[in-house]
Amino acid sequence: MRPILLQGHERSLNQIKYNRDGDLLFSVAKDKVVCAWYTSNGERLGTYTGHQGAVWTCDPSPNGKLLATGAADNTIKLWNIQTGECVKTWENPTAIKRVQFSEDGSRLLAVTEKRMGYLGTIVVYSIQYGEDLTQQSDETDLKITCEESKATVAGWSYLDKYIIAGHEDGSVSQYDSKTGETINNVEIHEFDTQINDIQFSTDKTYFITAGKDKSAKIVSARDLEILKSYTADTPLNTAAITPKKDFVILGGGQAAMDVTTTSARQGKFEARFYHKIFEDEIGRVRGHFGPLNTIAVHPQGTAYSSGGEDGYVRMHIFDKSYFDFMYEVEREASRK
């Protein structure tokens, strides 16, 4: 499973995302650059330039027309994917840490940073897909203020029924996506250990969290019940669920300022594969020279990509042995 190395960034990666068809991969980093890549050969399709600070997050719309990005320059930008033109910019008082389109693409949520006297918020905008893509409303559709603990990541559940947010204190909140009312809040990770990533299953009925407490959890979107738990030996920055096979992929690594010479030698900068049902680690993929900050799985489950602190995106296309792997059979045989 030799990777295709994508070299388009000079600083560490923050997020990578496949479009719904899986033929394009988008990457954003601390160097203000937004890149689009062909997944068939790793060739760069182009860049979207306009942000004046580190770009923290990106998400392509379900219909493949628009790309949303959020950055440290306090703006959310909407781009025409085909032409590269910026069709809308929303100004906010603080940095944007996460953006995500709803399942039908009609709404866009954004998580804002808690800073300079402003509380962290989750804001929602309505998105228009007319002939003129610049005709977007300036006003927010919904605003949720996180008074207890700031939200670090958020996303939409099945049928866009709930907005699910992960917080700095290790808890997950469930909000009504129409009113913004808090329905539920559950401590998922150890108290005061930040949730760094939330990614949903294909049907969005459950999601996986990645925490600073070296664990990842699969949680039901309906009632926030913890279904599965995976323990790693390093703080986790990202976690993804694979379609087709019952696996999850976790990524992380000690931050540079926390690394001693001993742990630097040990590395721990691998993508870790766990069996989704049995919670056992089944393999690792090495390659990055620093912590993994973001992992994305191809929507058809045929490949995955990882972006690291080293500034590289590594795109892996699964080979035959991955699909032939029969962990359940082997585990059953070992019991006998």
ABEGO torsion letter per residue (X at the ends): XBBBBBBABABBBABBBBBAAGABBBBBBAAGBBBBBBAAAGBBAEBBBGBABBBABBBBBAAGABBBBBBAAGBBBBBBAAAGBBABBBBBABBBABBBBBAAGABBBBBBBBBGGBBBBBBBBBBBABABAABBBABBABBBBBAABBBABBBBBBGGABBBBBBAAGBBBBBBAAAGBBABBBBABBBGBBBABBBBBAAGABBBBBBAAGBBBBBBAAAGBBABBBBBABBBABBBBBBGBBBBBBBBEBBAAABBAAAAAAGGBBBBBBBAAAGBBAEBBBGBABBBABBBBBAAGABBBBBBAAGBBBBBBBBAAAAABBAAAAAAAAAX
